[in-house]
């Protein structure tokens, strides 16, 4: 019985549970197995506790108790005796009767004082069958008797029908009606719970110290809320989260269906100027902004961030949880394994890589018939095609469903992919900076029968599967995208996909949990989604579409979702607009452009900034000329934003070495250059309180007229789309394609991939292809060394200069 109750508890189609069991099974274990929100009989300890406490809205009164109260009128001053009532029903009866002004007594049928109590009672409520040795004459004339024993459904009772001096009632039919009323009430509650409701968020208090401690010390000093508490505060239902430990939870995509009619909130993108190798604090600004919006201005807001790769985390750059008093916590959980999404991507990627090499080996060493027998084996005397094999047959133009009817030519066509090893683009991945895996040789074991080829490992987040995770809109969409991934060409030059290899279902199964965004919180207890983590220089550099869509529903129409694009606006932001917004259909409301005095001085001609080395004095002393000269890069990035018709607010991330004059100069130049506003921020040292002015500026900018547009039409030729990005965004004079790049463009156009958006793989350290050229380079020719395609993710990616 308990197992069945637990199963029904988790069934989203069941809104209430009513128990009709033999008396012997009404144990505390059984009653408390029912979820309180589905307990229409109101007999669980949680429901009874709410009833005793007087929480009328949150509890359901047991139907039997409702029926008894319906039969009784004007109880004030009357004495009610409960006989044979015990357990949950007895406790609930006593509570409700006393609340109505009655004096209550209770006893069992065998109690020695029963006769005396019966004689003094005005009302007798009987909870079990009266024994024959208790005469009706013990009850004084005019007493009201109500029977509510367990056999109420059949209305069995055994009172002396000749007892005319006492009025007797049974609650059977009435209790059934009251149970149905409880069911209706429970369903109404469920319907209300499915609607959007305003957040009731308890923010965490910050007490910033000076000097500011290390990030890890700050993170560990704060006690995060339990993630299930946070989930409830922001309107998530219990069956919409999967909890990982105390501070992380996966959020199920079913929420999108539940809130499909809820208007979206405002959509804010945080981008930046061309950064130094140290980074300019986009993640910190993102976190500081949502802390300001929610903890200080009482506006619903959500931060949507990428999951950091283990490579940079253990490298020079470090983690990506923000910093100072604007962080996601716990920092270690965020920066390391999180909920295993990157591990799932690694497993799926390498499964596909293994399938490619295994298929080549089997095709090299077996006949058509042997291959066919392996692909379509006889199971229990029957041979049949799987759904994925039938789809491959249709793509090949073979309209047959019986494996025994294929001709020898059709068998060969079906069984052989004829992969050209020299065209394999699918590499193995590992989420570690392991430089000795950049070029490897595979197939050296004797069992591989001489099939040796050169290959390589990429970083896990560079896998196309990561890009797909970031751009997908549903589980079905992800499965279709995984199937479209082109891994190589056959010897005729036609593309070979994951679907051709028959592994699409296996890849989707490995990714079934990774598709759900992970819920965490900031230092001030405001919600954060962490999901997907493609790099911005070699991929599109944005967190997931799904996290943004779910967050936009949760914050409500007047709320804000703040997400971040990697590196400078010329890279991450351009891809956010032209790739991510096309995939999601979402329209951004505001761009927050992050700048630092340090980076502007570098662009103004300051000495090189090197990770791990102390900053030169030019960066720690006031130098207005360097700042003014470097603002050309800020002005260019503002112009790039304006190409897309979105209002821009400049957030100047203030460091303690910045002088007030330098800060004022940057803000003034930014406003003169077309920014809606420019605001200095010190959230790093003060938390959300240090970004309140930024939050207010963003709120005002979000109400401005928005004329968002894409930079180019997808119908344009691949080369023309590349040229538009190079000239309008980077400021190049023109582009130059290598013969290999031109050959690939021609191939992709011929294969039908010419209408995809462009994802430029370029250095993030300069607007040009040369990292050493700072400021705003002009007059340069942008070299395209190669062009590749992520067909599943849905973009063409040209390699610029020496990027590989």
Buried (B, 14 or more C-beta within 10 A) or exposed (E): EEEEBEEBBEEEEEBBBBBEEEEEEBEEEBBBBBBBBBBBBBBBBBBBEBBBEEEEEBBBBBBBBBBBBEBBEEBEEBBBBBBBBEBBBBBBBBBBBEEBEBBBBBBEBEEEEBEEBBEEBBBBBBBBBBEEEBEBEBBBEEBBBBBBBBBBEEBEBEBEEEBEEBEBBBBBEBBBBBBEBBBEBBEEBBEEBEEBEEBEBEBBEBEBEEEBBEBBEBBBEBEBBEBBEBBBBBBBBBBBBBBBEEBBBBBBBEBBEBBEEBEBBBBBBBBBBBBBBBBBBBBBBBBBBBBBBBBBBEBBBBBBBBBBBBBBBBEEBBBBBBBBBBBBBBBEBBBBBBBBBBBBBBBBBBBBBEBBBEBBBBBEEBEBEEBBBEBBEEEEEEBEBEEBBBBBBEEEEBEBEEBEEBEEEBBBBBBBBBBBBEBBEBBBBBBBBEEEBEEBEBBEEEEBEEBEBEBEBBBBBBBBBBBBBBBBBEBEBBBBBBBBBBBBBBEEEBBBBBBBBBBBBBBBEBBEBBBBBBBBBBBBBBBBBBBBBBBBBBBBBBBBBBBBBBBBBBBBEEBBBBBBBBBBBBBBBBBBBBBBBBBBEBBBBBBBBBBBBBBBBBBBEBEEBEEEEEBBEBBBEEBEEBBBBBBBBBBBBBBBBBBBBBBBBBBBBBBEEBBEEBBBBBBEBBBEBBBBBBBBBBBBBBBBBBBBBBBBBBBBBBEEEBEBEBBBEEEBEBBEBBBBBBBBBBBBEEBEBBEEBBEBBBBBBEBEBBBBBBBBBBBBBBBBBBBEBBBBBEEBEBBBBBBBBBBBBBBBBBBBBEBE
